[in-house]
Amino acid sequence: MIGIALVLADLADIRAEMRQDLAALGDELAGLRRHMDDRFAAIQSMRLHKLGGLPPEVIN
């Protein structure tokens, strides 16, 4: 009986660690998405400006 309780406790710990790891991964992905969106907007603004479009300040 004690062995089963220890295994169940270990499983609960592993599940908690996995939830924390997945939450951290989600945070990292959200940060990467924000960074990529910012970079895309900056590049798009520069390209439009080079093509004779609106100045970058107006686009951003």
C-alpha atoms as one frame of an Amber mdcrd trajectory, in Angstrom:
protein
   0.000   0.000   0.000   2.787   2.423   0.893   4.526   1.689  -2.418   1.398
   2.605  -4.371   1.030   5.835  -2.427   4.656   6.758  -3.207   4.191   6.051
  -6.899   1.021   8.160  -6.991   2.818  10.998  -5.211   5.680  10.793  -7.712
   3.209  10.883 -10.606   1.527  13.937  -9.133   4.922  15.660  -8.843   5.810
  14.788 -12.429   2.464  16.113 -13.663   2.963  19.375 -11.773   6.451  19.792
 -13.231   5.143  19.103 -16.725   2.400  21.711 -16.293   4.990  24.262 -15.188
   7.257  23.404 -18.111   4.396  23.697 -20.591   3.335  27.034 -19.102   6.915
  28.317 -19.402   7.069  27.094 -22.998   3.811  28.910 -23.755   5.270  32.112
 -22.312   8.399  31.722 -24.430   6.347  31.158 -27.577   4.204  34.215 -26.853
   7.360  36.311 -26.453   8.762  34.953 -29.696   5.520  35.751 -31.514   5.577
  39.337 -30.217   9.205  39.732 -31.256   8.563  38.331 -34.729   5.488  40.550
 -35.171   7.541  43.608 -34.202  10.343  42.658 -36.602   7.875  41.958 -39.426
   6.190  45.333 -38.909   9.562  47.127 -38.944  10.698  45.344 -42.105   7.374
  45.956 -43.816   7.559  49.633 -42.897  11.098  49.937 -44.300  10.117  48.205
 -47.527   7.099  50.434 -48.048   9.232  53.496 -47.389  11.858  52.336 -49.925
   9.136  51.778 -52.514   8.038  55.401 -52.171   5.147  54.761 -49.841   4.346
  56.486 -46.595   7.142  57.408 -44.178   7.797  54.749 -41.512   6.437  56.985
 -38.739   3.004  57.060 -40.355   2.855  53.295 -40.901   3.863  52.386 -37.351
